[in-house]
Amino acid sequence: MKEIVLRLEVPKGLESKLELAIEKVLNMFLREVRFKIAREILEESELSEEKARELAKEVNLSVAKRHLE
């Protein structure tokens, strides 16, 4: 994975505010990237909507069973 390093000169007193703002922006960016990747995968998928619903139901039942044990 490629690493990107960004250096900023931050005025004193704004460190925490800037850190929170950057974290928020990066989280939004990463969410958007994940959705884009998911959309690309779904576009190439040969899985029918009906089969996807069946699989989702199986997963939900499995998770529910595990939490009830």
SEVOGU-953530 format. One record per residue: residue number from 1; residue in one letter; x, y, z of N, C-alpha, C, O in turn. Coordinates in Angstrom, 3 decimals. Atoms other than C-alpha are relative to their C-alpha. Example, Ala and Ser with C-alpha at 12.3 -4.5 7.8 and 13.67 -1.06 7.14 Angstrom:
residues 2
<r resi="1" resn="a" n_east="0.890" n_north="-1.190" n_up="0.000" ca_east="12.300" ca_north="-4.500" ca_up="7.800" c_east="0.900" c_north="1.200" c_up="0.000" o_east="1.936" o_north="1.181" o_up="0.665"/>
<r resi="2" resn="s" n_east="-0.820" n_north="-1.190" n_up="-0.060" ca_east="13.670" ca_north="-1.060" ca_up="7.140" c_east="-0.770" c_north="1.090" c_up="0.730" o_east="-0.261" o_north="2.198" o_up="0.899"/>
//
This chain:
residues 69
<r resi="1" resn="m" n_east="0.854" n_north="-1.161" n_up="0.000" ca_east="0.000" ca_north="0.000" ca_up="0.000" c_east="0.904" c_north="1.230" c_up="0.000" o_east="1.915" o_north="1.273" o_up="0.701"/>
<r resi="2" resn="k" n_east="-0.770" n_north="-1.227" n_up="0.093" ca_east="1.304" ca_north="3.427" ca_up="-0.868" c_east="-0.296" c_north="0.887" c_up="1.203" o_east="-1.442" o_north="1.002" o_up="1.638"/>
<r resi="3" resn="e" n_east="0.153" n_north="-0.875" n_up="-1.158" ca_east="1.898" ca_north="5.810" ca_up="2.022" c_east="0.113" c_north="1.446" c_up="-0.462" o_east="0.974" o_north="1.790" o_up="-1.271"/>
<r resi="4" resn="i" n_east="-0.025" n_north="-1.420" n_up="0.308" ca_east="1.164" ca_north="9.504" ca_up="1.773" c_east="0.270" c_north="0.754" c_up="1.300" o_east="-0.412" o_north="0.546" o_up="2.303"/>
<r resi="5" resn="v" n_east="-0.352" n_north="-0.792" n_up="-1.179" ca_east="2.785" ca_north="11.927" ca_up="4.221" c_east="-0.280" c_north="1.459" c_up="-0.322" o_east="0.124" o_north="1.967" o_up="-1.368"/>
<r resi="6" resn="l" n_east="0.371" n_north="-1.397" n_up="0.187" ca_east="1.442" ca_north="15.443" ca_up="4.616" c_east="0.487" c_north="0.776" c_up="1.214" o_east="0.182" o_north="0.411" o_up="2.350"/>
<r resi="7" resn="r" n_east="-0.492" n_north="-0.831" n_up="-1.108" ca_east="3.175" ca_north="18.117" ca_up="6.705" c_east="-0.700" c_north="1.354" c_up="-0.058" o_east="-0.791" o_north="1.983" o_up="-1.112"/>
<r resi="8" resn="l" n_east="0.671" n_north="-1.288" n_up="-0.109" ca_east="1.320" ca_north="21.186" ca_up="7.903" c_east="0.599" c_north="0.795" c_up="1.149" o_east="0.931" o_north="0.235" o_up="2.193"/>
<r resi="9" resn="e" n_east="-0.372" n_north="-0.879" n_up="-1.100" ca_east="2.426" ca_north="24.147" ca_up="9.960" c_east="-1.293" c_north="0.472" c_up="0.630" o_east="-2.095" o_north="1.154" o_up="-0.008"/>
<r resi="10" resn="v" n_east="1.255" n_north="-0.288" n_up="-0.688" ca_east="-0.318" ca_north="24.541" ca_up="12.529" c_east="0.250" c_north="1.066" c_up="1.063" o_east="1.127" o_north="0.909" o_up="1.913"/>
<r resi="11" resn="p" n_east="-0.150" n_north="-1.034" n_up="-1.035" ca_east="-0.686" ca_north="27.718" ca_up="14.576" c_east="-0.318" c_north="-0.565" c_up="1.383" o_east="-1.196" o_north="-1.412" o_up="1.544"/>
<r resi="12" resn="k" n_east="0.232" n_north="0.469" n_up="-1.375" ca_east="-0.500" ca_north="27.176" ca_up="18.320" c_east="-1.447" c_north="0.251" c_up="0.396" o_east="-2.041" o_north="1.275" o_up="0.057"/>
<r resi="13" resn="g" n_east="1.374" n_north="-0.109" n_up="-0.468" ca_east="-3.858" ca_north="26.585" ca_up="19.899" c_east="-1.022" c_north="-0.620" c_up="-0.947" o_east="-2.171" o_north="-0.834" o_up="-0.563"/>
<r resi="14" resn="l" n_east="0.928" n_north="0.597" n_up="0.960" ca_east="-5.401" ca_north="25.081" ca_up="16.765" c_east="0.289" c_north="-1.476" c_up="-0.253" o_east="-0.375" o_north="-2.110" o_up="-1.074"/>
<r resi="15" resn="e" n_east="-0.399" n_north="1.387" n_up="0.254" ca_east="-3.729" ca_north="21.676" ca_up="16.958" c_east="-1.160" c_north="-0.980" c_up="0.120" o_east="-1.394" o_north="-1.782" o_up="-0.784"/>
<r resi="16" resn="s" n_east="1.069" n_north="0.975" n_up="-0.218" ca_east="-6.682" ca_north="19.783" ca_up="18.405" c_east="-1.156" c_north="0.205" c_up="-0.975" o_east="-1.736" o_north="-0.765" o_up="-1.463"/>
<r resi="17" resn="k" n_east="1.089" n_north="-0.264" n_up="0.942" ca_east="-9.265" ca_north="21.522" ca_up="16.201" c_east="0.367" c_north="-0.485" c_up="-1.397" o_east="-0.457" o_north="-1.084" o_up="-2.088"/>
<r resi="18" resn="l" n_east="-0.443" n_north="0.431" n_up="1.321" ca_east="-7.226" ca_north="20.863" ca_up="13.074" c_east="0.048" c_north="-1.526" c_up="-0.082" o_east="-0.345" o_north="-2.113" o_up="-1.090"/>
<r resi="19" resn="e" n_east="-0.068" n_north="1.464" n_up="-0.021" ca_east="-6.630" ca_north="17.242" ca_up="14.073" c_east="-1.390" c_north="-0.612" c_up="-0.156" o_east="-1.567" o_north="-1.567" o_up="-0.912"/>
<r resi="20" resn="l" n_east="1.377" n_north="0.509" n_up="0.103" ca_east="-10.381" ca_north="16.668" ca_up="14.525" c_east="-0.565" c_north="0.228" c_up="-1.402" o_east="-1.244" o_north="-0.638" o_up="-1.953"/>
<r resi="21" resn="a" n_east="0.509" n_north="-0.307" n_up="1.343" ca_east="-11.170" ca_north="18.365" ca_up="11.214" c_east="0.611" c_north="-0.938" c_up="-1.033" o_east="-0.095" o_north="-1.446" o_up="-1.904"/>
<r resi="22" resn="i" n_east="-0.678" n_north="0.900" n_up="0.946" ca_east="-8.580" ca_north="16.294" ca_up="9.324" c_east="-0.529" c_north="-1.417" c_up="0.158" o_east="-0.761" o_north="-2.106" o_up="-0.836"/>
<r resi="23" resn="e" n_east="0.534" n_north="1.342" n_up="-0.242" ca_east="-9.834" ca_north="13.096" ca_up="10.954" c_east="-1.391" c_north="-0.155" c_up="-0.620" o_east="-1.695" o_north="-1.182" o_up="-1.228"/>
<r resi="24" resn="k" n_east="1.358" n_north="0.037" n_up="0.559" ca_east="-13.411" ca_north="13.917" ca_up="9.929" c_east="0.044" c_north="-0.090" c_up="-1.527" o_east="-0.660" o_north="-0.901" o_up="-2.129"/>
<r resi="25" resn="v" n_east="-0.115" n_north="-0.004" n_up="1.461" ca_east="-12.424" ca_north="14.665" ca_up="6.326" c_east="0.541" c_north="-1.334" c_up="-0.505" o_east="0.038" o_north="-1.875" o_up="-1.490"/>
<r resi="26" resn="l" n_east="-0.571" n_north="1.287" n_up="0.427" ca_east="-10.294" ca_north="11.515" ca_up="6.059" c_east="-1.011" c_north="-1.133" c_up="0.145" o_east="-1.079" o_north="-2.011" o_up="-0.716"/>
<r resi="27" resn="n" n_east="1.027" n_north="1.037" n_up="-0.172" ca_east="-13.108" ca_north="9.352" ca_up="7.442" c_east="-1.039" c_north="0.073" c_up="-1.110" o_east="-1.466" o_north="-0.957" o_up="-1.631"/>
<r resi="28" resn="m" n_east="0.967" n_north="-0.157" n_up="1.092" ca_east="-15.525" ca_north="10.798" ca_up="4.875" c_east="0.613" c_north="-0.479" c_up="-1.321" o_east="-0.053" o_north="-1.140" o_up="-2.117"/>
<r resi="29" resn="f" n_east="-0.691" n_north="0.414" n_up="1.216" ca_east="-12.965" ca_north="10.240" ca_up="2.118" c_east="0.102" c_north="-1.522" c_up="-0.081" o_east="-0.200" o_north="-2.111" o_up="-1.119"/>
<r resi="30" resn="l" n_east="-0.137" n_north="1.462" n_up="-0.009" ca_east="-12.303" ca_north="6.624" ca_up="3.133" c_east="-1.347" c_north="-0.687" c_up="-0.188" o_east="-1.430" o_north="-1.720" o_up="-0.852"/>
<r resi="31" resn="r" n_east="1.348" n_north="0.564" n_up="0.181" ca_east="-16.038" ca_north="5.934" ca_up="3.337" c_east="-0.394" c_north="0.046" c_up="-1.473" o_east="-0.933" o_north="-0.920" o_up="-2.013"/>
<r resi="32" resn="e" n_east="0.314" n_north="-0.169" n_up="1.418" ca_east="-16.471" ca_north="7.275" ca_up="-0.191" c_east="0.790" c_north="-0.987" c_up="-0.854" o_east="0.251" o_north="-1.554" o_up="-1.805"/>
<r resi="33" resn="v" n_east="-0.840" n_north="0.956" n_up="0.737" ca_east="-13.574" ca_north="5.125" ca_up="-1.452" c_east="-0.556" c_north="-1.411" c_up="0.156" o_east="-0.631" o_north="-2.161" o_up="-0.817"/>
<r resi="34" resn="r" n_east="0.555" n_north="1.346" n_up="-0.230" ca_east="-15.073" ca_north="2.007" ca_up="0.150" c_east="-1.277" c_north="-0.208" c_up="-0.807" o_east="-1.467" o_north="-1.271" o_up="-1.398"/>
<r resi="35" resn="f" n_east="1.228" n_north="0.114" n_up="0.784" ca_east="-18.458" ca_north="2.691" ca_up="-1.473" c_east="0.303" c_north="-0.134" c_up="-1.488" o_east="-0.353" o_north="-0.899" o_up="-2.195"/>
<r resi="36" resn="k" n_east="-0.367" n_north="0.079" n_up="1.413" ca_east="-16.796" ca_north="3.221" ca_up="-4.845" c_east="0.499" c_north="-1.409" c_up="-0.340" o_east="0.132" o_north="-1.973" o_up="-1.371"/>
<r resi="37" resn="i" n_east="-0.509" n_north="1.357" n_up="0.219" ca_east="-14.958" ca_north="-0.096" ca_up="-4.538" c_east="-1.148" c_north="-0.998" c_up="0.022" o_east="-1.211" o_north="-1.893" o_up="-0.821"/>
<r resi="38" resn="a" n_east="1.148" n_north="0.909" n_up="-0.096" ca_east="-18.165" ca_north="-1.855" ca_up="-3.458" c_east="-0.867" c_north="0.084" c_up="-1.250" o_east="-1.319" o_north="-0.938" o_up="-1.768"/>
<r resi="39" resn="r" n_east="0.798" n_north="-0.158" n_up="1.222" ca_east="-20.064" ca_north="-0.383" ca_up="-6.418" c_east="0.668" c_north="-0.686" c_up="-1.184" o_east="-0.004" o_north="-1.338" o_up="-1.984"/>
<r resi="40" resn="e" n_east="-0.725" n_north="0.643" n_up="1.097" ca_east="-17.352" ca_north="-1.571" ca_up="-8.818" c_east="-0.107" c_north="-1.518" c_up="0.089" o_east="-0.284" o_north="-2.192" o_up="-0.926"/>
<r resi="41" resn="i" n_east="0.124" n_north="1.451" n_up="-0.187" ca_east="-17.478" ca_north="-5.071" ca_up="-7.341" c_east="-1.401" c_north="-0.457" c_up="-0.369" o_east="-1.564" o_north="-1.472" o_up="-1.048"/>
<r resi="42" resn="l" n_east="1.380" n_north="0.376" n_up="0.290" ca_east="-21.284" ca_north="-5.157" ca_up="-7.556" c_east="-0.318" c_north="0.070" c_up="-1.488" o_east="-1.093" o_north="-0.739" o_up="-1.998"/>
<r resi="43" resn="e" n_east="0.239" n_north="-0.111" n_up="1.437" ca_east="-21.246" ca_north="-4.013" ca_up="-11.175" c_east="0.499" c_north="-1.233" c_up="-0.748" o_east="-0.071" o_north="-1.616" o_up="-1.770"/>
<r resi="44" resn="e" n_east="-0.587" n_north="1.165" n_up="0.652" ca_east="-19.099" ca_north="-7.030" ca_up="-12.069" c_east="-0.578" c_north="-1.313" c_up="0.540" o_east="-0.269" o_north="-2.387" o_up="0.023"/>
<r resi="45" resn="s" n_east="0.536" n_north="1.190" n_up="-0.644" ca_east="-21.036" ca_north="-9.449" ca_up="-9.867" c_east="-1.034" c_north="-0.700" c_up="-0.879" o_east="-1.820" o_north="-0.059" o_up="-1.577"/>
<r resi="46" resn="e" n_east="0.991" n_north="0.802" n_up="0.705" ca_east="-23.037" ca_north="-12.263" ca_up="-11.398" c_east="-1.061" c_north="-0.525" c_up="0.972" o_east="-1.909" o_north="-1.336" o_up="0.600"/>
<r resi="47" resn="l" n_east="0.928" n_north="0.421" n_up="-1.038" ca_east="-24.969" ca_north="-12.739" ca_up="-8.150" c_east="-1.342" c_north="0.705" c_up="-0.212" o_east="-1.403" o_north="1.931" o_up="-0.302"/>
<r resi="48" resn="s" n_east="1.327" n_north="-0.593" n_up="0.199" ca_east="-28.698" ca_north="-12.227" ca_up="-8.637" c_east="-0.475" c_north="0.638" c_up="1.303" o_east="0.001" o_north="0.302" o_up="2.387"/>
<r resi="49" resn="e" n_east="0.540" n_north="-0.676" n_up="-1.180" ca_east="-30.646" ca_north="-10.000" ca_up="-6.283" c_east="-0.690" c_north="-1.006" c_up="0.916" o_east="-0.586" o_north="-0.907" o_up="2.139"/>
<r resi="50" resn="e" n_east="0.693" n_north="1.026" n_up="-0.791" ca_east="-32.725" ca_north="-12.987" ca_up="-5.157" c_east="0.996" c_north="-0.828" c_up="0.800" o_east="0.789" o_north="-1.067" o_up="1.990"/>
<r resi="51" resn="k" n_east="-1.018" n_north="0.803" n_up="-0.683" ca_east="-29.638" ca_north="-15.057" ca_up="-4.315" c_east="0.674" c_north="0.832" c_up="1.095" o_east="0.980" o_north="0.310" o_up="2.167"/>
<r resi="52" resn="a" n_east="-0.605" n_north="-0.879" n_up="-0.999" ca_east="-28.127" ca_north="-12.066" ca_up="-2.481" c_east="-0.901" c_north="0.110" c_up="1.230" o_east="-0.414" o_north="0.108" o_up="2.361"/>
<r resi="53" resn="r" n_east="0.937" n_north="-0.063" n_up="-1.132" ca_east="-31.283" ca_north="-11.796" ca_up="-0.341" c_east="0.016" c_north="-1.297" c_up="0.803" o_east="-0.041" o_north="-1.271" o_up="2.032"/>
<r resi="54" resn="e" n_east="-0.068" n_north="1.295" n_up="-0.690" ca_east="-31.121" ca_north="-15.523" ca_up="0.453" c_east="1.252" c_north="-0.080" c_up="0.861" o_east="1.196" o_north="-0.520" o_up="2.009"/>
<r resi="55" resn="l" n_east="-1.256" n_north="0.021" n_up="-0.752" ca_east="-27.484" ca_north="-15.196" ca_up="1.509" c_east="-0.069" c_north="0.937" c_up="1.203" o_east="0.407" o_north="0.594" o_up="2.285"/>
<r resi="56" resn="a" n_east="0.134" n_north="-0.958" n_up="-1.096" ca_east="-28.274" ca_north="-12.126" ca_up="3.623" c_east="-0.859" c_north="-0.580" c_up="1.117" o_east="-0.562" o_north="-0.395" o_up="2.297"/>
<r resi="57" resn="k" n_east="0.877" n_north="0.618" n_up="-0.999" ca_east="-31.068" ca_north="-14.023" ca_up="5.363" c_east="0.761" c_north="-1.065" c_up="0.784" o_east="0.630" o_north="-1.155" o_up="2.005"/>
<r resi="58" resn="e" n_east="-0.810" n_north="1.027" n_up="-0.668" ca_east="-28.699" ca_north="-16.923" ca_up="6.112" c_east="0.994" c_north="0.631" c_up="0.972" o_east="1.178" o_north="0.146" o_up="2.088"/>
<r resi="59" resn="v" n_east="-0.968" n_north="-0.680" n_up="-0.868" ca_east="-26.107" ca_north="-14.541" ca_up="7.524" c_east="-0.705" c_north="0.562" c_up="1.224" o_east="-0.218" o_north="0.404" o_up="2.343"/>
<r resi="60" resn="n" n_east="0.749" n_north="-0.560" n_up="-1.128" ca_east="-28.701" ca_north="-12.766" ca_up="9.680" c_east="-0.401" c_north="-1.080" c_up="0.993" o_east="-0.284" o_north="-0.882" o_up="2.202"/>
<r resi="61" resn="l" n_east="0.388" n_north="1.094" n_up="-0.894" ca_east="-29.962" ca_north="-16.079" ca_up="11.073" c_east="1.206" c_north="-0.545" c_up="0.750" o_east="1.112" o_north="-0.861" o_up="1.936"/>
<r resi="62" resn="s" n_east="-1.225" n_north="0.492" n_up="-0.625" ca_east="-26.416" ca_north="-17.227" ca_up="11.771" c_east="0.476" c_north="0.937" c_up="1.107" o_east="0.866" o_north="0.492" o_up="2.187"/>
<r resi="63" resn="v" n_east="-0.422" n_north="-0.984" n_up="-0.998" ca_east="-25.556" ca_north="-14.008" ca_up="13.598" c_east="-0.956" c_north="-0.014" c_up="1.185" o_east="-0.516" o_north="0.027" o_up="2.334"/>
<r resi="64" resn="a" n_east="0.993" n_north="0.035" n_up="-1.083" ca_east="-28.793" ca_north="-14.113" ca_up="15.603" c_east="0.193" c_north="-1.232" c_up="0.861" o_east="0.133" o_north="-1.151" o_up="2.088"/>
<r resi="65" resn="k" n_east="-0.200" n_north="1.251" n_up="-0.731" ca_east="-28.169" ca_north="-17.739" ca_up="16.560" c_east="1.231" c_north="0.108" c_up="0.909" o_east="1.201" o_north="-0.327" o_up="2.060"/>
<r resi="66" resn="r" n_east="-1.239" n_north="-0.127" n_up="-0.772" ca_east="-24.625" ca_north="-16.924" ca_up="17.712" c_east="-0.214" c_north="0.903" c_up="1.216" o_east="0.348" o_north="0.640" o_up="2.279"/>
<r resi="67" resn="h" n_east="0.222" n_north="-0.918" n_up="-1.102" ca_east="-25.858" ca_north="-14.051" ca_up="19.895" c_east="-0.978" c_north="-0.554" c_up="1.026" o_east="-0.980" o_north="-0.118" o_up="2.177"/>
<r resi="68" resn="l" n_east="0.962" n_north="0.576" n_up="-0.936" ca_east="-28.627" ca_north="-16.135" ca_up="21.455" c_east="0.584" c_north="-1.157" c_up="0.798" o_east="0.015" o_north="-1.571" o_up="1.808"/>
<r resi="69" resn="e" n_east="-0.607" n_north="1.143" n_up="-0.713" ca_east="-26.312" ca_north="-18.948" ca_up="22.516" c_east="0.691" c_north="0.428" c_up="1.245" o_east="1.251" o_north="-0.404" o_up="1.958"/>
//
